[in-house]
Amino acid sequence: MKFGLLGTGPWAQRTHGPALAAHQDVDLVGVWGRRAEPTGALAQQLGTRAYADIDALFTDCDAVAVALPPDVQAPLAVRAAEAGCHLLLDKPVATTPEAARAVTEAVERGGVGCVVFFTLHFSDTTGDWLRETARRGEASRAQSTGDWQVGRADWLSPVFGGADSPYTASPWRREKGALWDVGPHALSVLLPLLGEAESVTAARGGIGDTVHLVLRHASGASSTCTLSHSVTPAAAGVTAEVRGGAGIAELPLREEDPAVSFGRALDALLETARAGGDRDHPCGARFAEAVTSVLYRAQEQLTGG
């Protein structure tokens, strides 16, 4: 499948680009970026062509992988879908419900495949854990011993807390904070296991961009999240768990390089595209839209909107 890469930042350089170039079923035909110099440099690094005209890239491609800020990604994803390109998007897909819904509608209208790179679902260890934990919940419910009842997911990062990270200077992360950057990771664990979030309560707390969420799920379960990019490196870490009739399930550590996980996301898009759309993929446009909705509701509370 002929792919174009949109974006030239660290995530494109370290994850999307290498995975696309290495995949045996992908022909990386070109790179488009918002600035000519880094676009040319990344294209040369990946052994492909730099495109100045994004619509020309869409014409030459079967699919695009997007490594751009969400507010840039969403309208370009709509244009790509309208041009008949399958979509491998990043999380969050957008930062407003309207923009996320526009992506979903473009995917459905165009009949193209769409997979959103929720990293944990495509990492070997954590992906297997998510699927097995969902099965445990279903088995417990079938035996009338109760489904998953409570959960928590804490993502504590030192990106703004002293870490030597290529993402520290990211303008959109500076503006949107951990809520929008690592919040999708937390929700990608809690929503599939506990169900749709009927309500969310959000509050700022602690240092920097730290936020706390309390979710009430349609299943009757509840969950909490603590999200931060402002902790010191010594305090950083990721923990998540669910508890219920099946006992306790704790998220294992993800040790796999993201580029390897991205390769599995490419496999998923190839399979979804051949099947004729995103209808059957759990990390498709509709799930990404649900994640955006929860984060937007939290943001509205935090900003008094």
N, C-alpha and C positions, 0 to 999 in steps of 0.2 A: 504494500500500500504506500502510495506517495504521500509523504508528510511535509508540512511546513512547520517551522518553529517560530512562535511569536514571543519576543522578549530576549533580552541580552544580559540581564542582571546575574547575580551570583547563583540563584536557583536554576536559571537556564544554563549557566556555564557548568555547574557542578552536578546537576541531576538530569534535567530534561535532555540537554544536548548530548551528553555521553550515552545515555540510554537509547536515544533515537539512533545515533550513529552506530551503536553496537548491535541493534536488533536485526536478526536475520530476515525478518519479514517486513522490514521498513526500508523505504528509499527516502532519505532525507534530501529533499530537492532544494530547500532554501531556508533562509532565516530573514525575518523582518523585525526591525526594532525602531524605536522612536528617534534614535540618533544614529547618524551614518557611520561614525568611526567605530563604536563598539559593535555595530552590526557587521561591518566588514571584518573586524578582528575575530568575532565568534564564528562567522561563516568560514573563514580561513582555518581556524582551529579545528572545525568539524569537517573540513574538506568538502564544503558545499558552497552555494551561491548566496550572495547578499541581495535582497530585494528592497528596492526603494518604494515600490508600488504594492501595497498589501493586496489589492484586488487582483493584481497579476499573479501573486503567489496563490491566492485562492483558486484561480483558474487552473494553475498548474498542479494542484494538489487534490488528493482524495480526502485528506484529513489534516487537521492542525492540532498542535499541542501548544498550550498557552501558558506562559510564565510571566504574567504581567499583574500589576495591582488590580484588585477586583473591580474598581470603578472604571478601569480601562478595559479589562477583560470582557465584561458583560456585553457592552455594545458591539465589540469586535466579534464575540462569539455569535451574536445574532446575525451579523453580516456574513460570517463564514458559513453558518447553517443555511442561510438564504442562498448562498452560492453553491450549496450541495456538499459542503465539507463535513465529515464526521468530526466530533469534538472530544479532545482530551483536555479537560479544564483543570484548574487548580482551585483549592478551597481558600477562602469562601468564594463562591461563584460570583457574588455581588454583595453590596452592602445596603441595598434597599429591596423590599419585597417586589416592587414594580420591576426593577431591573432583573431580579432573579426570575420572576414570572415571564418576562420577555424572552429570556433564554429558553425556558421550558417550552413556551409556545412556538418559538422558532424551530426547536428540535422536533416537536411533534408535527408542525406544519410541513417541515422539510423532509420528514421521514429519515433523518440521519441518526447515527449512533452517537451517544454521549456518555462518557465516563468522567467522573470528577475524582481527582487524586486525593482521596482521604487516606493518608499514608498508612495508617494502622490496618486498614482493610486489605492492603496489598503486601504488607510485610509478612513473611512466612509465619513467624511465631505468633504475632498478635492477630493476624487474620485467622489462623487456625483456632486461636482462643475465642475470638468473637463468634465464630460459627459453632464451636462446641458449646459455648456458654448459652447461646440461643437454643440449641438442641436440649440442653439440660433444663432450661426453663419450660420448654414445650413439653418435655417428658414429665416434669413435676406437675404441670397444670393438668395433663391428661390423667395423672394418678390422683388428682384432687388433693395434692399436698401443698399446693400454692405456687404461684409464679414468683418471679423476682419482685421484691417488695420495696427495697430501698437501694440507692446507689450513690456513689460519689466519684468525682473525677477532678483531680488537682494537677494543673500544669504550671509549674513554677520554673521560670527561665531567667537567666542572668543577662539577656541580650542588652538591656539598659542598666544592668546592675554591676557592670565591671567586666563582663566577658569579652574576650577577644573574638568577636564575631563579625563576619561580613555583612550581617543583617542589621547591625547597630545603626548604620547610617541610612537605612531604608526610610524614605519619606512617608510612605503610606503606613508603615508600622509605627512610626513616630506619631502620626496623626490618629490612627485607629487603636493602637495599643494591643495588649494581650487578648482583650475580649474578642477581637476580630481575627487575630492571627492564630492563637492556640485554642480559642473557644471552639472552633470547628472540630479540632481533635477530640476534645472532651465530649462534645455532643455526638460525634460519630461513634462513641462507645455507648453512651447512655440511651439515645433514641432507639437504636435497633433492639436493645435488650429490654427497655422499660416501656417503650411505646411513645407515641406522639405527645409532645408537651402541650398540655392545655393552658398552662399559665407559667409565667416566669417572674420572679421577684429579684431585682438586682440592687446591689449597694456597693459603693466604693469603700475600701477599707485597707488600712496599712499604707505601705509606701508606694510611691509612683503610680503606675497604672493598674495596681492590684484591684480586682473586682471579685465579688462573691455573688453567685446565683443560687436560687432555690427554685426547683422545677416541680410542678405537679403534672403527672403523666395521665393520659386517658385511661390507662390500665388500672389507675388507683395508686400506683407506685409514686414515690417521691425521690428526688435526688438533689445533690448539691455539687457546686463547682467552685473552686478557687483558681483564679487565672492571674498570672503575673509575668511580666518581663523585667521586673525591677528588683528581684531578690539577688543577693550576692551569690557568686559561684558556689560557695560552700552550702548554700541553702537550696540549690536547684534540684529538681527531680520531678518525676511523673509518677503518680499513683492513681489507680482506679479500681473499683470493685463494685460488685452487686451482691445483695444478700436476699435470701428468700427461702421458699420451701425446699429448694435444691441445695441449700447450704450457702457457702461463701465462695465466690469466684473472684480472684485477683488478677488483674492484667499483668502479664509477664513483661519483662524488659524487652524493648525492641533494639537489637544490636546490629541489624542489617543496614548496609549503606542505602540511603534513599534512592540512589540510581538503580539499584537492584529491584527495589519495590516498584519503582516507576516502570521498569521493564514488564512487570506483571500487569500493571495498569494498561500498558500498551497491548498486551495479550488480551486483556478484557475488552478493550475497545475493538480490536480486530474481530473478536468473537461476536460482540454486540452488533457491529456493523454488518457482518455476514448474516446475522439473524434478522436484520431489518429494523433497527431502532433501539432506543434505550429502555423499552418497556420492562424488560426482565432483569435489568441490572440494579442491584441494591444501592449502588453509588451513582445513580443517574441524575438527570437534571431535577427531577421532582424531589429527591431526597436532599439535594443541595439547596433547593428552594426552601424546604422545611427548616434546614439549619439556618439559613439567612433570616427567616421569619423570627426564630427564637432570639437570635443575636440582635436583631433590630428592635424587638420589644424590650430587650434589656437595655439597649442604648437609649431608647426613648426615656426610660426611667432615670437613667444616670444623668441625662442632660436636661431633664425636666420637660421633655417634649411631649 
